[in-house]
Amino acid sequence: MEKSFEKYKGIHPGAVIKRELEKRKLAQRPFAQSVDEYPQTLNAIIQGKRNLNTSTALKIENALHLEEGTLMILQVYFDIEKVKETSDSFNNHPNVTIFRTSLFWDTDIHKIKWEKQYGAVIQRVFERGNISEKKETVRFYGSSRIRPVLKKMKEGKKSRSSKIKKR
């Protein structure tokens, strides 16, 4: 896979195709026809509503002069990411039974993306959580990951309080 596409791991390959078409100023419909695909099929792939199959990937890679297999590798990484998000066996999360439902009143606790939303979770727990919730958060994330978030919270409070004093 080309190094320029490494950063797209976990993103649907349709987004990469869309970017490449825009970068090259190619319209979807004529491009789809040039690779012998239905325009609706290409559009569904670009919108992320349809997965990319090997045959279509090879045609698109050939037309865009991409390294063979690049788009299929991106599709596999996207599929892996989807499985991780939906499967509890792969989903690394804290012991949610420790958290009170009132702490996360505005969301379904089972749908929280604990790794992606760690800053918001840490902030909420340390602003409103009890001791056991804070301990579970420290156990799950580790103090090295929590410290920067708490430092940022503290700096934010200082800047707000200094603005209030100036008025």
C-alpha positions in Angstrom: 0.0 0.0 0.0 1.2 3.5 -0.8 2.6 5.4 2.2 0.3 8.3 1.4 -2.7 6.1 2.1 -1.4 4.8 5.5 -3.2 7.6 7.3 -6.5 6.4 5.9 -6.5 3.0 7.7 -10.0 2.5 9.2 -11.7 5.0 6.8 -14.1 3.7 4.2 -12.2 3.4 0.8 -15.0 5.4 -0.8 -13.8 8.5 1.0 -10.4 8.0 -0.5 -11.8 7.5 -4.0 -13.9 10.6 -3.6 -10.8 12.6 -2.6 -8.8 11.2 -5.5 -11.5 12.1 -8.0 -11.8 15.7 -6.6 -8.1 16.1 -6.5 -7.9 15.1 -10.2 -11.1 17.1 -11.1 -12.9 14.0 -12.4 -16.7 13.7 -12.3 -18.2 10.5 -10.8 -20.5 9.6 -13.6 -18.0 9.7 -16.5 -15.4 8.0 -14.3 -17.7 5.2 -13.3 -18.5 4.6 -17.0 -14.8 4.7 -17.9 -14.2 1.8 -15.5 -17.2 -0.1 -16.7 -19.2 0.4 -13.4 -22.7 1.7 -12.9 -22.7 5.3 -11.6 -25.0 4.4 -8.8 -22.6 1.7 -7.7 -19.7 4.1 -7.6 -21.8 6.7 -5.8 -22.9 4.2 -3.1 -19.2 3.2 -2.6 -18.2 6.9 -2.3 -21.0 7.5 0.2 -19.8 4.6 2.3 -23.1 2.8 1.8 -21.6 -0.1 -0.1 -18.4 -2.0 0.4 -15.8 -2.2 -2.3 -15.3 -5.6 -4.0 -12.0 -6.8 -5.4 -13.0 -6.5 -9.1 -14.2 -2.9 -8.7 -11.1 -2.0 -6.6 -8.8 -3.2 -9.3 -10.6 -1.3 -12.0 -10.5 2.0 -10.0 -6.8 1.5 -8.9 -5.9 0.9 -12.6 -7.7 4.0 -13.8 -6.3 6.2 -11.0 -2.8 4.7 -11.3 -2.8 3.5 -7.7 -0.7 0.6 -6.4 -2.6 -2.6 -6.8 -4.4 -3.7 -3.7 -4.4 -0.3 -2.0 -8.2 0.1 -1.9 -8.8 -3.5 -0.9 -6.4 -3.1 2.0 -8.3 0.1 3.1 -11.6 -1.9 2.8 -10.1 -4.6 5.1 -9.0 -2.1 7.7 -12.4 -0.4 7.5 -14.1 -3.8 8.1 -11.8 -4.5 11.0 -12.6 -1.2 12.6 -16.4 -1.9 12.2 -16.0 -5.3 13.9 -14.0 -3.7 16.8 -16.7 -1.0 17.3 -19.6 -3.5 17.3 -18.1 -6.5 19.1 -17.8 -6.5 22.9 -15.1 -9.2 22.7 -12.8 -6.7 20.9 -14.2 -3.5 22.5 -12.0 -2.5 25.4 -14.1 -0.6 27.9 -14.2 0.0 31.7 -16.5 -1.8 34.0 -19.7 0.2 33.3 -21.6 -1.3 36.2 -19.5 1.0 38.5 -20.8 4.1 36.8 -24.1 5.6 37.9 -26.6 6.1 35.1 -27.0 9.8 36.2 -23.3 10.4 35.3 -24.0 9.7 31.6 -27.6 10.9 31.6 -27.5 12.2 28.1 -26.1 9.2 26.3 -26.3 5.4 26.2 -23.3 4.2 28.2 -23.0 1.1 26.0 -22.5 3.3 22.9 -19.7 5.4 24.2 -16.5 5.1 22.2 -14.2 4.9 25.2 -10.9 5.4 23.3 -12.0 8.1 20.9 -14.0 10.1 23.5 -11.6 9.6 26.4 -11.2 13.4 27.1 -14.9 14.0 27.5 -15.3 10.9 29.6 -12.4 11.8 31.9 -13.7 15.3 32.2 -17.2 14.2 33.1 -16.1 11.6 35.6 -13.7 14.0 37.4 -16.2 16.9 37.4 -19.3 14.9 38.6 -18.2 11.4 39.5 -17.8 9.8 42.9 -14.7 8.1 44.2 -15.4 4.6 42.8 -16.1 6.1 39.4 -12.9 8.0 39.5 -11.0 4.9 40.5 -12.4 2.9 37.7 -11.5 5.7 35.2 -7.9 5.7 36.5 -7.8 1.9 36.3 -9.0 1.9 32.7 -7.2 4.9 31.3 -4.1 5.1 33.6 -2.9 8.2 35.3 -0.5 9.1 32.4 -3.5 9.5 30.1 -5.7 11.3 32.7 -3.1 13.9 33.9 -3.1 15.9 30.6 -6.9 16.1 30.5 -7.1 17.2 34.2 -4.3 19.8 33.5 -6.3 21.1 30.5 -9.4 21.3 32.6 -7.6 23.2 35.3 -6.1 25.7 32.8 -9.6 26.2 31.3 -11.0 27.1 34.7 -8.2 29.5 35.4 -8.7 31.4 32.1 -12.5 31.6 32.7 -12.0 32.9 36.2 -9.5 35.6 35.1 -12.0 36.7 32.4 -14.7 37.0 35.1 -12.5 39.1 37.4 -11.6 41.5 34.6 -15.3 42.5 34.1 
